[in-house]
Amino acid sequence: MDEFTDTGACADAIIERVGKRLHVAAPLAVGKPNRLLNALYARAKADPEIELTLYTALTLERPKGASELETRFLGPFVERVFGDYPDLDYELDRTGDGLPDNVRVLEFYFPAGKYTGNAQAQRDYISSNYTHVARDLLDRDINVLVQQVARGEVDGKPMLSLSCNADVSPDLMTALQARERGGATVAFAAQINSQLPFMYGQALVKPGDFHFVIDSEDGHYQPFGPPRMSVSDADYMIGLYASSLVKDGGELQVGIGALSDAIVHALCMRQQDNASYQRVLQTLDVEKRFGAVIERKGETGTFEQGLFAATEMMVDGFMHLVERGIIKRRVYDDLPIQRLLNEGAITEEVTPHTLTALLEARALHSTLTERDVVYLRYYGVLHHDVGWQDGKLVAPGGERLDPNLTNPESLKKITDSCLGEQLKHGAIIHGGFFIGPQDFYRWLREMPETQRQRIHMKSISAINQLYGHEALDRLHRRHGRFVNTGMMVTMSGAVVSDGLEDGTVISGVGGQYNFVAMAQALPDGYSILQIRSTRMRHGELVSNVVWNYGHITIPRHLRDIVITEYGIADLRGKTDEEVIKALLCVTDSHFQDELLEKAKKSGKLADDYEIPAEHSNNTAEVYEEKLATLKTDGLFPAFPFGTELTDEEVVLGRALKVLKRKIESTTGALEALADGVVDGAIHGDVRPYLERMGLHEPSTLKETVYQRLLAAELRNEGIGKD
């Protein structure tokens, strides 16, 4: 292993080792070593003979406005929130259509919607299930693997941690090391960042496993931290319905964003203030309308056993679930121990029965071997000071004991002097990668080591599928609930999540298909796909529940549970007629009649079928009015877990969002202009907001128009009104 303090020198060493054909794999999202990638990219830009192909996903960039108003709003916010995070130079060039001919960036997942108009990015997208990514990259002859890592110690020995990205790298490293032993030339390079938390599980790597390790002064920058978004009323409704399907003692996987915050908020309310949670369910008629499916597949009580989390993406929502005592169920990577725990034959408290139960389960030899002792010591069944010498157990006090467990006298001596107190090395979370705001990273960094060890970072091959470890996973993932997000659902139950029917890629398949398929393979597991029932397109309301669509991500034969803000559609094992009826009940009423008629014309519904009365008034006004009464009690704040925005920025963000939506349609644009003329005068109450935007003293006609448009919208937000 060679160590560097200069990133550029390491880039040169990589090229010297593998040559000018650089096929570089880098982690998705936070784990990219930006400084090293920038150095490699700079060399490729300067030398056309270098062939640089980067294989990655979720390339992150400091937010930039798409309009002048957005840029004015984001500028100070980005500097404050993203601090010294360095952008990737290849990304700045790619978004500006400026990549040189000798550089390609191939990705299997995009930030949602970022590259809809970028032809090169669309051409260089690879559609892969997350579990197939390592395989697909190896097929493209990767010869360089780079990653940002944390440095620490384990049992007094120096170690590196893959930290935020144990998702693909462990499998890639194992395969590339095998190729290296076969004579291939590869390079593994790690860039140390002290701002990353030191994580455990498969994230642990020996420093010598890397050919090059960089510890440069400019490499210790803050990780990319996406700010929290506000949670809309529709999202709160979706999260509330989803929360009622989570069973105590089960397993949970959720994604990122406002919908994730919504379900986490509902689960926290369910745990910490169950009386209010029950009142919310009653006020919103949740159990009245969907009580049957909740009774069959969910619960609404508190979490006594708690949940275990197995998720490809660990987000800050899990922080709140841990802190509030919801995620607390430990699982163990040992089949006999986990089976005995699930059966209630043992508990996590070590007793003499723990030892005899493991013996009866044939996890041990009747006369303990040295391997048995190592196993029992690792899991805490035996005290960590118990030793082994010349075929005898050595008790912590030094007494040598006969290891024959079938001898009552020997067994009593062992249980009297050698037992531990609690099982060890259990995990409350298995995560593939993580991303979140800065307080999430800080929480992980500052967490006591014994608590951080309860989070096991694992490869995607261990998390997103059952293959190779199915018996254990079935025990870990009892009552699994896999909660993900889709864009549209067809009336046959197929779901659109990653792209459009014209071939445009919005994001990617990622692990969604993996989790949906896994849910179908587990006897008590369910896939829950959250879909907002409508969206605005060019200023008009359109339905996300559609008759059919020219592209799907999840096929109809894997249909399971779909949730919109109007309720729960339980689709698994249902006939086409039953599926259509269920989806009509969670469709916005502006579009129910049209879909109903299409279903009848297709012969999928009887001509005399009518949507039940309790589901025929699905409008935003209905649930917004009910939520408004609950908001007065502080139950549904715009930012349930806080925000990096200042109070002024919260108001400005809301006003700018409404203004943008108005301008998307001709009618709305005319309305905004009229408001600007009539109510765009500058008064003292709006001045601080205009100062924040740099529009308090306009110097051009354009700035004057922006000033009056924004001032009028602030008035609509209640600023300056009596």
C-alpha positions as MATLAB code, in Angstrom:
seq = 'MDEFTDTGACADAIIERVGKRLHVAAPLAVGKPNRLLNALYARAKADPEIELTLYTALTLERPKGASELETRFLGPFVERVFGDYPDLDYELDRTGDGLPDNVRVLEFYFPAGKYTGNAQAQRDYISSNYTHVARDLLDRDINVLVQQVARGEVDGKPMLSLSCNADVSPDLMTALQARERGGATVAFAAQINSQLPFMYGQALVKPGDFHFVIDSEDGHYQPFGPPRMSVSDADYMIGLYASSLVKDGGELQVGIGALSDAIVHALCMRQQDNASYQRVLQTLDVEKRFGAVIERKGETGTFEQGLFAATEMMVDGFMHLVERGIIKRRVYDDLPIQRLLNEGAITEEVTPHTLTALLEARALHSTLTERDVVYLRYYGVLHHDVGWQDGKLVAPGGERLDPNLTNPESLKKITDSCLGEQLKHGAIIHGGFFIGPQDFYRWLREMPETQRQRIHMKSISAINQLYGHEALDRLHRRHGRFVNTGMMVTMSGAVVSDGLEDGTVISGVGGQYNFVAMAQALPDGYSILQIRSTRMRHGELVSNVVWNYGHITIPRHLRDIVITEYGIADLRGKTDEEVIKALLCVTDSHFQDELLEKAKKSGKLADDYEIPAEHSNNTAEVYEEKLATLKTDGLFPAFPFGTELTDEEVVLGRALKVLKRKIESTTGALEALADGVVDGAIHGDVRPYLERMGLHEPSTLKETVYQRLLAAELRNEGIGKD';
ca = [
       0.000    0.000    0.000;
       1.288    3.443   -0.972;
       0.145    6.487    1.010;
      -0.202    9.978   -0.454;
      -0.826   13.427    0.909;
      -1.203   14.848   -2.599;
      -4.260   13.742   -4.578;
      -2.701   14.575   -7.935;
       0.292   12.365   -7.191;
      -2.069    9.478   -6.467;
      -3.886   10.050   -9.773;
      -0.539    9.829  -11.564;
       0.305    6.623   -9.685;
      -2.993    5.054  -10.753;
      -2.301    5.865  -14.406;
       1.240    4.549  -14.104;
      -0.087    1.294  -12.642;
      -2.967    0.511  -15.016;
      -2.161    2.603  -18.089;
      -4.213    5.151  -19.982;
      -7.286    2.961  -20.334;
      -9.070    3.920  -17.114;
     -12.317    2.094  -16.459;
     -13.133    3.538  -13.051;
     -15.863    2.361  -10.683;
     -16.968    4.868   -8.042;
     -19.744    4.512   -5.442;
     -23.084    6.144   -5.902;
     -23.976    9.284   -3.960;
     -21.801   10.311   -1.007;
     -18.976    7.780   -1.277;
     -17.307    9.287   -4.335;
     -13.784   10.626   -3.648;
     -14.448   13.943   -5.380;
     -10.875   15.270   -5.145;
      -9.388   12.121   -6.661;
     -12.013   11.934   -9.408;
     -11.372   15.586  -10.238;
      -7.628   14.859  -10.499;
      -8.196   11.885  -12.818;
     -10.643   13.909  -14.908;
      -8.183   16.806  -15.182;
      -5.548   14.457  -16.556;
      -7.993   13.021  -19.093;
      -8.968   16.531  -20.238;
      -5.304   17.419  -20.676;
      -4.356   14.177  -22.458;
      -6.661   12.956  -25.263;
      -4.834    9.611  -25.259;
      -6.338    8.786  -21.877;
      -9.586    6.826  -22.186;
     -11.555    7.585  -19.008;
     -14.851    5.792  -18.488;
     -16.528    6.305  -15.137;
     -19.133    3.827  -13.890;
     -21.264    5.138  -11.054;
     -24.724    6.420  -10.077;
     -26.343    9.340   -8.288;
     -23.733   11.952   -9.087;
     -24.531   14.757   -6.662;
     -24.101   18.449   -7.346;
     -24.582   21.563   -5.246;
     -28.074   22.845   -6.148;
     -28.311   25.502   -8.830;
     -31.358   27.443   -9.859;
     -33.122   26.813  -13.153;
     -34.243   30.460  -13.272;
     -32.915   33.784  -12.032;
     -35.343   33.811   -9.099;
     -34.318   30.286   -8.067;
     -30.642   31.222   -8.348;
     -31.134   34.269   -6.127;
     -32.930   32.110   -3.578;
     -30.472   29.211   -3.621;
     -27.192   31.155   -3.610;
     -26.895   32.060    0.100;
     -28.688   28.877    1.148;
     -26.298   26.607   -0.740;
     -23.217   28.365    0.615;
     -24.544   27.999    4.144;
     -25.752   24.382    3.919;
     -23.230   22.748    1.560;
     -20.190   24.552    2.913;
     -16.904   23.206    1.540;
     -18.395   20.289   -0.402;
     -16.545   20.290   -3.756;
     -18.480   19.699   -6.943;
     -17.307   17.047   -9.389;
     -15.743   18.722  -12.403;
     -16.975   16.056  -14.808;
     -20.513   16.732  -13.623;
     -20.225   20.472  -14.188;
     -19.014   19.779  -17.723;
     -21.631   17.100  -18.365;
     -24.548   19.307  -17.353;
     -23.139   21.932  -19.709;
     -22.662   19.413  -22.559;
     -18.919   19.889  -22.254;
     -17.495   16.409  -21.654;
     -14.442   15.757  -23.870;
     -14.643   12.924  -26.397;
     -12.285   10.692  -24.412;
     -14.463   10.750  -21.286;
     -17.736    8.892  -20.699;
     -19.895    8.723  -17.579;
     -22.126    5.643  -17.392;
     -24.719    5.572  -14.608;
     -27.417    3.178  -13.442;
     -29.390    5.703  -11.376;
     -30.011    9.449  -11.774;
     -31.107   12.134   -9.332;
     -34.818   12.219  -10.132;
     -35.542   14.251  -13.241;
     -32.094   15.830  -13.512;
     -31.164   14.519  -16.960;
     -34.479   14.555  -18.810;
     -33.037   17.012  -21.327;
     -29.453   15.726  -21.396;
     -29.030   13.550  -24.485;
     -25.569   12.263  -23.552;
     -26.654   11.197  -20.075;
     -29.744    9.509  -21.513;
     -27.599    7.554  -23.980;
     -25.147    6.521  -21.264;
     -27.725    5.216  -18.803;
     -27.495    1.528  -17.833;
     -30.734   -0.077  -16.673;
     -29.776   -2.556  -13.954;
     -31.326   -3.995  -10.862;
     -29.165   -2.867   -7.960;
     -28.218   -6.496   -7.240;
     -26.844   -6.827  -10.787;
     -24.671   -3.715  -10.745;
     -21.446   -5.403   -9.584;
     -21.897   -8.105  -12.208;
     -22.590   -5.597  -14.963;
     -19.560   -3.481  -14.059;
     -17.288   -6.515  -14.019;
     -18.525   -7.373  -17.527;
     -17.191   -3.984  -18.609;
     -13.675   -4.803  -17.374;
     -13.357   -2.351  -14.505;
      -9.702   -1.862  -13.632;
      -9.870    0.946  -11.055;
     -12.012    1.157   -7.931;
     -12.038    4.425   -5.979;
     -13.863    5.303   -2.775;
     -14.041    7.819    0.027;
     -13.380    6.114    3.391;
     -13.087    6.732    7.124;
     -10.035    5.766    9.193;
     -10.194    4.109   12.605;
      -9.201    1.150   14.735;
     -10.794   -2.193   15.568;
      -9.367   -4.156   18.493;
      -6.333   -1.891   18.453;
      -5.562   -2.524   14.779;
      -5.765    0.191   12.089;
      -8.721   -0.264    9.780;
     -10.522    1.608    7.039;
     -14.284    1.817    6.759;
     -16.220    2.079    3.510;
     -18.553    4.148    5.708;
     -21.454    5.456    3.633;
     -21.065    2.928    0.796;
     -20.751   -0.769    1.490;
     -23.347   -1.394   -1.220;
     -21.323   -2.534   -4.257;
     -17.646   -2.107   -3.356;
     -17.227   -5.292   -1.242;
     -18.437   -7.515   -4.074;
     -16.398   -5.597   -6.655;
     -13.254   -5.755   -4.538;
     -13.581   -9.507   -4.017;
     -14.017  -10.140   -7.736;
     -11.243   -7.754   -8.787;
      -8.838   -9.230   -6.249;
      -9.478  -12.627   -7.828;
      -8.709  -11.147  -11.259;
      -5.540   -9.616   -9.865;
      -4.409  -12.999   -8.580;
      -5.008  -14.285  -12.102;
      -2.635  -11.688  -13.540;
      -4.878   -8.708  -14.268;
      -3.691   -5.212  -13.346;
      -6.123   -3.320  -11.145;
      -5.919   -0.410   -8.738;
      -7.870    0.251   -5.549;
      -7.622    3.818   -4.225;
      -9.113    5.198   -1.008;
      -9.399    8.851   -0.047;
      -9.719    9.411    3.704;
     -12.324   11.880    4.933;
     -12.531   12.482    8.678;
     -16.047   13.889    8.228;
     -17.357   10.408    7.416;
     -18.527    8.205   10.302;
     -16.572    4.995   10.919;
     -19.067    2.211   10.235;
     -18.985   -1.536   10.806;
     -20.152   -4.748    9.181;
     -18.957   -5.308    5.623;
     -17.758   -1.703    5.580;
     -14.598   -2.737    7.452;
     -11.563   -3.075    5.182;
      -7.879   -3.580    5.951;
      -5.727   -0.654    4.756;
      -3.595   -3.119    2.811;
      -6.574   -4.063    0.669;
      -6.081   -0.749   -1.136;
      -3.080   -0.137   -3.364;
      -3.248    3.606   -2.720;
      -4.519    5.575    0.268;
      -4.755    9.376    0.179;
      -4.920   11.551    3.273;
      -4.828   15.068    1.856;
      -5.775   18.276    3.615;
      -8.450   19.130    1.066;
     -10.022   15.650    1.291;
     -11.672   16.274    4.658;
     -14.747   18.124    3.397;
     -18.302   17.795    4.633;
     -20.303   15.027    2.942;
     -23.054   15.974    0.530;
     -26.105   16.661    2.682;
     -29.410   17.138    0.871;
     -31.673   19.479    2.871;
     -35.006   18.315    4.192;
     -38.029   19.140    2.079;
     -41.381   20.279    3.383;
     -44.078   17.620    3.705;
     -47.306   18.350    1.870;
     -50.778   17.408    3.051;
     -50.978   14.712    0.365;
     -47.675   13.230    1.530;
     -48.856   13.240    5.129;
     -51.958   11.306    4.132;
     -49.885    8.720    2.250;
     -47.473    8.333    5.152;
     -50.327    7.929    7.619;
     -51.908    5.116    5.622;
     -48.534    3.388    5.228;
     -47.819    3.634    8.964;
     -50.955    1.629    9.743;
     -49.593   -1.379    7.829;
     -46.370   -1.725    9.841;
     -46.464   -4.558   12.384;
     -44.659   -4.569   15.714;
     -41.757   -7.015   15.742;
     -41.386   -6.714   11.988;
     -38.930   -5.268    9.485;
     -38.985   -1.959    7.628;
     -37.425   -0.454    4.519;
     -38.183    3.096    3.375;
     -36.745    5.511    0.838;
     -35.791    9.173    0.907;
     -37.593   12.489    0.638;
     -40.857   13.990    1.836;
     -42.796   10.715    1.573;
     -40.197    9.057    3.780;
     -40.467   11.882    6.315;
     -44.248   11.499    6.265;
     -44.297    7.807    7.190;
     -41.546    8.268    9.777;
     -43.490   11.140   11.350;
     -46.635    8.996   11.493;
     -44.736    6.081   13.045;
     -43.226    8.402   15.645;
     -46.685    9.743   16.517;
     -47.997    6.187   16.721;
     -45.246    5.326   19.220;
     -44.939    8.490   21.289;
     -48.507    9.788   21.308;
     -50.737    6.907   20.372;
     -53.844    8.670   21.640;
     -53.306   11.470   19.106;
     -52.475    8.901   16.436;
     -55.781    7.112   17.049;
     -57.616   10.450   16.977;
     -55.998   11.261   13.627;
     -57.073    7.886   12.211;
     -60.618    8.531   13.394;
     -60.766   12.114   12.150;
     -59.554   11.083    8.712;
     -61.816    7.985    8.556;
     -58.783    5.764    7.946;
     -60.011    2.670    9.762;
     -63.605    3.292    8.728;
     -62.646    3.184    5.045;
     -59.701    0.772    5.132;
     -60.003   -1.031    8.441;
     -60.300   -4.464    6.833;
     -56.880   -4.373    5.192;
     -55.306   -2.760    8.259;
     -56.694   -5.527   10.455;
     -55.351   -8.232    8.129;
     -51.952   -6.760    7.352;
     -51.146   -3.996    9.815;
     -51.453   -2.606   13.336;
     -51.944    0.776   14.941;
     -50.591    0.183   18.450;
     -47.220    1.087   19.922;
     -44.012   -0.814   19.240;
     -43.155   -3.036   22.180;
     -40.827   -5.455   20.380;
     -39.733   -2.770   17.935;
     -38.659   -2.982   14.328;
     -35.546   -4.155   12.521;
     -34.482   -2.225    9.412;
     -32.930   -3.744    6.297;
     -32.607   -1.055    3.662;
     -30.381   -0.353    0.696;
     -30.519    3.355    1.531;
     -30.287    4.428    5.154;
     -31.664    7.946    5.481;
     -32.116   10.310    8.406;
     -35.607    8.951    9.004;
     -33.979    5.912   10.586;
     -32.211    8.224   13.035;
     -35.579    9.418   14.315;
     -36.977    5.884   14.461;
     -33.993    4.740   16.521;
     -34.111    7.760   18.829;
     -37.803    7.222   19.515;
     -37.439    3.543   20.388;
     -39.148    2.174   17.277;
     -36.184    0.555   15.557;
     -34.742   -1.562   18.342;
     -35.248   -5.229   17.425;
     -31.837   -6.864   17.157;
     -31.113   -9.599   14.653;
     -28.098  -11.891   14.561;
     -26.170  -13.275   11.625;
     -26.393  -16.782   13.014;
     -29.134  -19.195   12.029;
     -29.481  -21.202   15.284;
     -29.464  -18.112   17.504;
     -31.947  -16.211   15.321;
     -34.262  -19.199   15.007;
     -34.306  -19.717   18.786;
     -35.010  -16.000   19.313;
     -37.875  -16.021   16.805;
     -39.368  -19.091   18.459;
     -39.096  -17.497   21.897;
     -36.926  -20.393   23.062;
     -34.238  -17.962   24.259;
     -34.007  -14.239   24.902;
     -31.112  -11.842   24.473;
     -30.323  -12.270   28.147;
     -27.808  -15.092   28.483;
     -28.828  -17.807   30.956;
     -27.824  -21.449   31.443;
     -30.778  -22.292   29.207;
     -29.143  -20.353   26.342;
     -26.262  -22.810   26.303;
     -28.423  -25.907   26.536;
     -30.846  -24.592   23.897;
     -27.967  -24.103   21.456;
     -26.783  -27.624   22.239;
     -30.258  -29.043   21.580;
     -30.370  -27.057   18.320;
     -27.117  -28.775   17.309;
     -25.293  -25.476   17.077;
     -22.610  -26.925   19.392;
     -20.769  -30.169   19.917;
     -21.707  -32.003   23.093;
     -18.084  -31.639   24.096;
     -17.129  -28.101   23.197;
     -14.350  -27.564   20.673;
     -12.124  -24.542   20.364;
     -14.261  -23.383   17.437;
     -17.384  -23.680   19.600;
     -15.741  -21.513   22.255;
     -14.803  -18.846   19.710;
     -18.395  -18.883   18.415;
     -19.949  -18.660   21.896;
     -17.561  -15.925   22.974;
     -18.256  -13.876   19.831;
     -22.017  -13.908   20.407;
     -21.657  -13.218   24.135;
     -22.921  -16.593   25.370;
     -19.537  -17.103   27.024;
     -17.679  -14.325   28.832;
     -15.079  -12.611   26.638;
     -12.304  -13.647   29.060;
     -13.041  -17.363   28.694;
     -10.071  -19.126   27.133;
      -9.121  -22.471   25.624;
      -6.006  -24.442   26.401;
      -5.080  -28.065   25.771;
      -8.661  -29.149   25.223;
      -9.993  -27.427   28.344;
     -12.055  -24.315   28.986;
     -10.232  -21.685   30.993;
     -12.649  -19.702   33.181;
     -12.060  -15.950   33.744;
     -10.680  -16.803   37.169;
      -8.155  -19.213   35.649;
      -9.863  -22.500   36.542;
      -9.576  -25.197   33.853;
     -12.933  -26.836   33.114;
     -14.092  -29.984   31.360;
     -15.933  -28.848   28.180;
     -18.360  -31.816   28.192;
     -21.858  -30.297   28.257;
     -23.536  -33.675   28.738;
     -21.816  -34.018   32.107;
     -24.134  -32.283   34.615;
     -21.252  -31.381   36.927;
     -19.165  -29.889   34.079;
     -22.177  -28.045   32.681;
     -22.908  -26.474   36.077;
     -19.335  -25.282   36.491;
     -19.387  -23.744   33.006;
     -22.707  -21.981   33.551;
     -21.667  -20.790   37.007;
     -18.365  -19.220   35.962;
     -18.190  -18.737   32.192;
     -21.472  -17.301   30.921;
     -21.810  -13.827   29.487;
     -24.698  -11.497   30.299;
     -26.234  -10.455   26.955;
     -25.987  -11.669   23.394;
     -23.504   -9.630   21.364;
     -23.101   -8.474   17.759;
     -26.779   -8.011   17.104;
     -27.873   -5.391   14.564;
     -30.897   -3.120   14.537;
     -30.118   -1.880   10.999;
     -28.602   -3.453    7.918;
     -27.786   -0.702    5.403;
     -26.167   -0.641    1.980;
     -25.431    3.081    1.727;
     -26.534    6.203    3.517;
     -27.237    9.817    2.711;
     -28.881   12.613    4.655;
     -28.553   16.109    6.105;
     -25.541   17.123    8.174;
     -27.172   16.383   11.533;
     -27.596   12.771   10.394;
     -23.872   12.414    9.674;
     -23.094   14.118   12.969;
     -25.415   11.694   14.794;
     -23.544    8.739   13.300;
     -20.101   10.231   14.000;
     -20.860   11.117   17.615;
     -22.782    7.947   18.443;
     -21.031    5.807   21.086;
     -19.098    3.025   19.394;
     -21.149    0.279   21.033;
     -24.316    1.797   19.564;
     -22.794    2.410   16.129;
     -21.826   -1.266   16.030;
     -25.549   -2.082   16.019;
     -25.659   -0.683   12.470;
     -24.188   -3.229   10.069;
     -23.322   -1.867    6.644;
     -23.714   -4.642    4.093;
     -23.426   -5.246    0.382;
     -26.526   -4.957   -1.763;
     -26.227   -8.661   -2.538;
     -26.826   -9.269    1.184;
     -29.694   -6.771    1.574;
     -31.750   -6.599   -1.605;
     -32.209  -10.300   -2.222;
     -32.668  -13.591   -0.400;
     -30.264  -15.638   -2.534;
     -27.403  -17.237   -0.642;
     -28.723  -16.418    2.828;
     -32.433  -17.107    2.487;
     -33.001  -19.102    5.684;
     -31.498  -16.352    7.840;
     -33.185  -13.506    5.971;
     -36.584  -15.122    6.385;
     -36.036  -15.017   10.135;
     -34.715  -11.435   10.096;
     -37.447  -10.090    7.825;
     -40.587  -11.407    9.434;
     -43.525   -9.113    8.684;
     -41.302   -7.218    6.243;
     -42.687   -3.945    4.937;
     -40.837   -2.569    1.918;
     -42.004    1.004    1.336;
     -40.998    2.690   -1.928;
     -42.249    5.404   -4.260;
     -43.708    5.283   -7.764;
     -44.732    7.929  -10.264;
     -47.817    6.303  -11.769;
     -49.918    3.168  -11.434;
     -51.966    1.609  -14.218;
     -55.428    0.181  -13.618;
     -53.964   -3.310  -13.982;
     -51.670   -2.676  -11.000;
     -48.410   -2.136  -12.891;
     -46.272    0.700  -11.534;
     -44.148    3.298  -13.322;
     -41.210    4.494  -11.236;
     -38.126    5.135  -13.342;
     -38.966    6.482  -16.792;
     -41.449    7.726  -19.350;
     -43.089    5.927  -22.258;
     -40.952    7.816  -24.784;
     -37.830    6.230  -23.278;
     -36.758    9.188  -21.143;
     -35.070    8.017  -17.942;
     -36.211    9.909  -14.851;
     -34.193    8.072  -12.202;
     -33.568    4.337  -12.419;
     -34.812    0.953  -11.330;
     -32.364    0.830   -8.432;
     -33.483   -1.681   -5.847;
     -37.227   -1.207   -6.171;
     -37.802   -4.338   -8.256;
     -35.579   -6.313   -5.843;
     -37.677   -5.355   -2.830;
     -40.993   -5.890   -4.608;
     -39.921   -9.376   -5.679;
     -38.584  -10.134   -2.183;
     -41.870   -9.135   -0.598;
     -43.644  -11.645   -2.818;
     -41.224  -14.367   -1.679;
     -41.816  -13.769    2.041;
     -44.996  -15.320    3.475;
     -45.810  -12.304    5.650;
     -43.979   -9.565    3.706;
     -45.577   -6.821    1.623;
     -44.428   -4.272   -0.917;
     -45.991   -0.869   -0.359;
     -45.691    1.545   -3.277;
     -46.586    5.153   -2.481;
     -47.938    7.226   -5.365;
     -49.331   10.731   -5.286;
     -52.677   10.483   -7.063;
     -52.180   13.642   -9.155;
     -49.513   16.002  -10.404;
     -49.409   19.366  -12.159;
     -48.347   19.303  -15.823;
     -48.056   22.606  -17.679;
     -50.321   24.191  -15.095;
     -53.029   21.511  -15.325;
     -53.975   18.770  -12.890;
     -53.421   15.261  -14.284;
     -53.941   11.833  -12.762;
     -51.138    9.500  -11.763;
     -53.621    6.633  -11.766;
     -53.927    5.835  -15.474;
     -55.643    3.221  -17.600;
     -52.381    2.055  -19.180;
     -48.904    3.382  -19.952;
     -46.178    2.665  -22.474;
     -43.514    1.898  -19.874;
     -43.561    0.091  -16.538;
     -41.051   -0.649  -13.778;
     -43.048   -3.137  -11.697;
     -45.156   -5.566  -13.767;
     -48.774   -6.259  -12.961;
     -48.098   -9.811  -11.795;
     -46.100   -8.383   -8.851;
     -48.874   -6.012   -7.803;
     -49.209   -5.786   -4.059;
     -50.178   -2.693   -2.023;
     -50.504    0.776   -3.567;
     -51.171    3.829   -1.418;
     -52.262    7.292   -2.520;
     -53.428   10.179   -0.370;
     -56.912    8.691   -0.687;
     -56.151    5.335    0.841;
     -54.891    1.775    0.504;
     -55.368   -0.403   -2.575;
     -54.687   -4.021   -1.616;
     -53.969   -5.678   -4.966;
     -52.092   -8.899   -4.237;
     -53.790  -12.005   -5.589;
     -56.800  -10.059   -6.815;
     -58.662  -10.406  -10.105;
     -58.416   -7.636  -12.689;
     -61.917   -6.523  -11.710;
     -61.001   -6.379   -8.024;
     -57.787   -4.494   -8.782;
     -59.629   -1.859  -10.794;
     -62.248   -1.406   -8.091;
     -59.558   -0.988   -5.433;
     -57.602    1.555   -7.483;
     -60.713    3.574   -8.326;
     -61.251    3.970   -4.581;
     -57.868    5.699   -4.194;
     -58.098    7.815   -7.367;
     -58.762   11.536   -7.272;
     -62.462   12.079   -8.002;
     -61.671   14.459  -10.863;
     -60.580   11.372  -12.826;
     -62.705    8.557  -11.411;
     -65.527    8.772  -13.946;
     -63.190    8.690  -16.941;
     -61.347    5.622  -15.640;
     -64.609    3.970  -14.635;
     -65.970    4.326  -18.167;
     -62.770    2.941  -19.704;
     -62.984   -0.082  -17.425;
     -66.598   -0.705  -18.415;
     -65.881   -0.316  -22.132;
     -63.007   -2.775  -21.840;
     -65.306   -5.324  -20.203;
     -63.298   -5.330  -16.984;
     -66.199   -3.903  -14.958;
     -69.933   -4.568  -15.146;
     -71.987   -1.797  -16.744;
     -73.950   -1.202  -13.557;
     -70.944   -0.896  -11.242;
     -70.735    2.278   -9.171;
     -67.881    3.545   -7.016;
     -68.860    3.225   -3.325;
     -70.178    6.476   -1.896;
     -67.478    6.681    0.800;
     -64.825    6.754   -1.956;
     -66.564    9.065   -4.425;
     -65.512   12.339   -2.838;
     -61.744   12.005   -3.155;
     -60.623   15.612   -3.363;
     -57.755   17.473   -1.788;
     -60.169   19.941   -0.212;
     -61.725   17.173    1.901;
     -58.543   15.899    3.537;
     -56.950   19.362    3.691;
     -59.908   20.651    5.725;
     -59.606   17.746    8.167;
     -55.833   18.098    8.428;
     -56.221   21.810    9.115;
     -58.059   21.054   12.359;
     -55.266   18.667   13.391;
     -52.523   21.122   12.493;
     -53.788   23.501   15.145;
     -52.537   20.900   17.659;
     -49.122   20.871   16.000;
     -49.541   17.334   14.675;
     -48.573   17.958   11.033;
     -45.900   20.674   10.762;
     -44.485   21.590    7.364;
     -41.051   20.330    8.461;
     -41.633   17.531   10.974;
     -37.923   17.045   11.647;
     -36.703   20.604   11.270;
     -35.206   22.440    8.328;
     -32.006   24.148    7.279;
     -34.094   27.035    5.926;
     -34.450   30.267    7.848;
     -37.956   31.502    8.645;
     -37.697   33.990    5.780;
     -36.547   31.257    3.393;
     -39.486   29.041    4.338;
     -41.899   31.789    3.318;
     -39.916   32.659    0.201;
     -39.689   29.026   -0.841;
     -43.440   28.640   -0.566;
     -44.091   31.836   -2.521;
     -41.609   30.949   -5.258;
     -43.102   27.475   -5.636;
     -46.592   28.912   -6.135;
     -45.280   31.572   -8.497;
     -43.459   28.967  -10.578;
     -46.587   26.847  -10.830;
     -48.627   29.858  -11.963;
     -46.149   30.826  -14.656;
     -46.295   27.306  -16.148;
     -49.738   28.039  -17.603;
     -50.891   31.021  -19.643;
     -53.823   31.676  -17.323;
     -51.628   31.481  -14.248;
     -48.987   33.749  -15.758;
     -51.608   36.390  -16.537;
     -52.939   36.055  -12.978;
     -49.451   36.543  -11.549;
     -48.822   39.599  -13.712;
     -52.160   41.099  -12.682;
     -51.326   40.498   -9.018;
     -47.968   42.172   -9.557;
     -49.571   45.255  -11.008;
     -52.371   45.503   -8.434;
     -50.677   44.262   -5.265;
     -46.959   44.447   -5.964;
     -46.204   47.666   -4.129;
     -43.230   47.517   -1.761;
     -44.039   47.983    1.913;
     -41.991   47.454    5.047;
     -43.351   43.960    5.757;
     -42.103   42.463    2.491;
     -38.815   44.370    2.367;
     -36.751   41.806    4.398;
     -37.817   39.074    1.987;
     -36.896   41.186   -1.024;
     -33.538   42.015    0.565;
     -32.862   38.296    0.979;
     -33.488   37.943   -2.771;
     -31.477   41.033   -3.722;
     -34.589   42.670   -5.168;
     -35.160   45.484   -2.680;
     -33.504   48.023   -5.001;
     -34.004   46.829   -8.606;
     -31.673   48.305  -11.215;
     -33.229   46.830  -14.369;
     -36.720   46.373  -15.761;
     -36.434   42.603  -15.300;
     -35.562   43.031  -11.619;
     -38.494   45.412  -11.201;
     -40.880   42.819  -12.697;
     -39.440   40.088  -10.452;
     -39.766   42.375   -7.465;
     -43.439   43.109   -8.060;
     -44.326   39.480   -8.900;
     -42.674   38.247   -5.730;
     -44.093   41.027   -3.560;
     -47.601   40.188   -4.772;
     -47.123   36.475   -4.047;
     -45.809   37.293   -0.580;
     -49.023   39.232   -0.020;
     -50.932   36.098   -1.050;
     -48.896   34.241    1.594;
     -50.219   36.682    4.171;
     -47.145   38.900    4.471;
     -48.175   42.508    5.001;
     -51.901   41.745    5.199;
     -53.963   42.666    8.209;
];
